[in-house]
Amino acid sequence: MDAAVASFFMSLSWGAIVCLGLGLVFVIIEMFVPGFGFFGITGGALLLLGIFLAARNVTEGLILTLIIALVLGIALVIILQFMSKGNFKKLPIILNSSTSKEEGYIAVEDLKDLLGQEGEALTDLRPAGAADFDGMRMDVVSDGEYILKGQKVRVASVEGRRVLVKPVKDAGREAEASKSTEPNGDSV
């Protein structure tokens, strides 16, 4: 068996060795720096090409595939242990600075101050549309309720940029709206 293994490794062409070596390196880089997949896809393609160039039969191809999977599994375990100890932050590829609101960086506008404010629907809300809050036009959404243009609304909740509004119950406005149209849709 040892002679067969030695014979196999001695018969590898330089092309197969380069493809297998670069493929392993690229896949391990992808484990460290997950991103667009360039290294992972390229590494996977190189590994497949290396197996194709190195294996003389299906059995050798399967054995080589298992060896590669074992090497990548060991590399993944080492990387995960490295990351769990907090050493990952010390790598030069990791950005150690952060942005904060105090430094003037705001990723999403803080709209929590709109909570409870009343405004007017600028468009029909079915359920999404626009509303005006003291001269500020906002994209808003109702909780499924149809709200007519011009109707008063109140901000019920804010989640990121999603502003949920509910109609302000105004007895006089509801009576006017029910009188203004007949059941068949004609105006009175």
C-alpha positions in Angstrom: 0.0 0.0 0.0 2.8 2.4 0.8 4.4 1.8 -2.5 1.1 2.6 -4.2 0.7 5.8 -2.3 4.3 6.8 -3.1 3.8 5.9 -6.7 0.7 8.0 -6.9 2.4 11.1 -5.4 5.5 10.6 -7.6 3.3 10.5 -10.7 1.6 13.8 -10.1 2.2 16.4 -12.7 3.3 19.9 -11.9 0.0 21.2 -13.2 -2.0 19.0 -10.8 0.2 20.0 -7.9 -0.1 23.7 -8.7 -3.9 23.4 -9.1 -4.4 21.4 -5.9 -2.1 23.7 -3.9 -3.6 27.0 -5.2 -7.1 25.5 -4.8 -6.5 24.7 -1.1 -5.0 28.1 -0.5 -7.8 30.0 -2.2 -10.5 28.0 -0.3 -8.8 28.6 3.0 -8.5 32.4 2.1 -12.3 32.3 1.5 -12.8 30.8 5.0 -10.8 33.7 6.5 -12.3 36.5 4.3 -15.8 35.5 3.3 -17.0 37.9 0.6 -17.9 37.8 -3.0 -16.8 34.2 -3.4 -14.0 34.9 -5.9 -11.5 32.9 -3.8 -13.9 30.1 -3.0 -15.2 29.6 -6.5 -11.7 29.9 -8.0 -10.3 27.6 -5.4 -13.1 25.0 -5.9 -12.6 25.1 -9.6 -8.8 24.6 -9.2 -9.4 21.7 -6.8 -11.7 20.0 -9.3 -9.2 20.6 -12.1 -6.3 19.3 -9.9 -8.3 16.1 -9.0 -9.1 15.6 -12.7 -5.4 16.0 -13.6 -4.1 13.9 -10.7 -6.4 10.9 -10.6 -5.8 8.1 -13.0 -9.1 6.4 -12.1 -12.3 7.0 -10.2 -11.0 5.4 -7.0 -8.0 7.7 -6.9 -10.3 10.6 -7.6 -12.5 9.7 -4.6 -9.6 9.2 -2.3 -8.1 12.5 -3.3 -11.5 14.2 -2.8 -11.7 12.7 0.7 -8.1 13.9 1.5 -9.0 17.4 0.3 -12.2 17.4 2.4 -10.2 16.3 5.4 -7.6 19.0 5.0 -10.3 21.7 4.5 -12.2 20.4 7.5 -9.1 20.6 9.7 -8.4 24.1 8.4 -12.0 25.1 9.2 -11.7 23.8 12.8 -8.5 25.7 13.3 -10.0 28.9 11.9 -13.1 28.6 14.1 -11.0 28.1 17.2 -8.9 31.0 16.2 -12.0 33.2 15.8 -13.6 32.0 19.1 -10.5 33.2 21.1 -10.9 36.7 19.7 -7.7 36.5 17.7 -9.5 37.2 14.5 -9.8 40.9 15.4 -6.0 41.2 15.4 -5.7 40.2 11.7 -4.7 43.1 9.4 -7.7 42.3 7.1 -10.2 43.2 9.8 -11.3 46.8 10.2 -10.9 47.8 13.8 -12.5 51.2 13.7 -16.2 51.8 13.9 -18.6 54.5 13.1 -20.8 56.0 15.8 -23.6 58.5 16.1 -21.4 60.7 18.3 -18.8 61.0 15.4 -21.6 62.1 13.0 -22.1 58.8 11.3 -25.8 57.7 11.0 -26.6 54.7 8.8 -30.3 55.0 9.1 -32.1 58.2 10.0 -33.4 58.0 13.6 -37.2 58.5 13.2 -38.2 57.6 16.7 -39.0 61.3 17.4 -42.0 60.9 15.0 -43.7 58.5 17.4 -47.1 59.8 18.3 -47.0 62.8 15.9 -50.0 63.6 13.8 -49.9 64.4 10.2 -52.0 64.2 7.0 -52.0 61.6 4.3 -50.7 63.1 1.1 -51.8 60.0 -0.9 -54.2 57.2 -0.4 -52.6 54.6 1.9 -53.3 51.2 0.5 -51.5 50.4 2.8 -48.3 52.3 1.7 -48.2 55.9 0.7 -46.9 59.3 1.8 -47.9 61.6 4.7 -46.9 65.1 5.8 -45.7 65.7 9.3 -45.2 69.4 10.0 -43.8 70.0 6.4 -41.8 66.8 6.3 -42.9 64.3 3.7 -42.5 60.7 4.8 -43.1 57.4 3.2 -45.5 55.6 5.6 -47.5 52.4 5.8 -50.8 51.5 7.5 -51.4 48.2 9.1 -53.5 47.1 6.2 -56.2 49.6 6.6 -57.1 51.8 3.6 -56.6 55.5 4.5 -57.9 58.3 2.2 -55.8 61.1 1.0 -56.2 64.1 3.3 -57.1 62.0 6.3 -55.3 62.7 9.6 -52.9 60.0 10.7 -50.9 59.4 13.8 -47.5 57.5 13.9 -48.0 54.3 15.8 -44.6 52.7 15.5 -41.2 53.2 13.9 -38.9 50.4 13.0 -35.8 51.7 11.1 -37.2 53.6 8.1 -40.7 51.9 8.3 -43.2 54.3 9.8 -46.5 52.7 10.7 -49.5 55.1 10.9 -53.0 54.7 12.1 -55.9 57.0 11.2 -56.9 59.6 13.7 -60.5 58.9 14.6 -62.4 62.1 14.0 -66.2 61.8 14.3 -67.0 64.8 12.2 -64.7 63.7 9.3 -66.1 60.2 9.3 -69.7 61.5 9.1 -68.7 63.8 6.3 -67.0 61.0 4.4 -70.1 58.7 4.7 -72.4 61.5 3.5 -70.3 62.5 0.5 -70.8 59.3 -1.4 -73.8 57.2 -2.2 -73.5 53.3 -2.0 -73.2 53.2 -5.9 -70.2 55.6 -5.8 -72.0 58.8 -7.0 -71.4 62.0 -5.1 -74.3 63.7 -3.4 
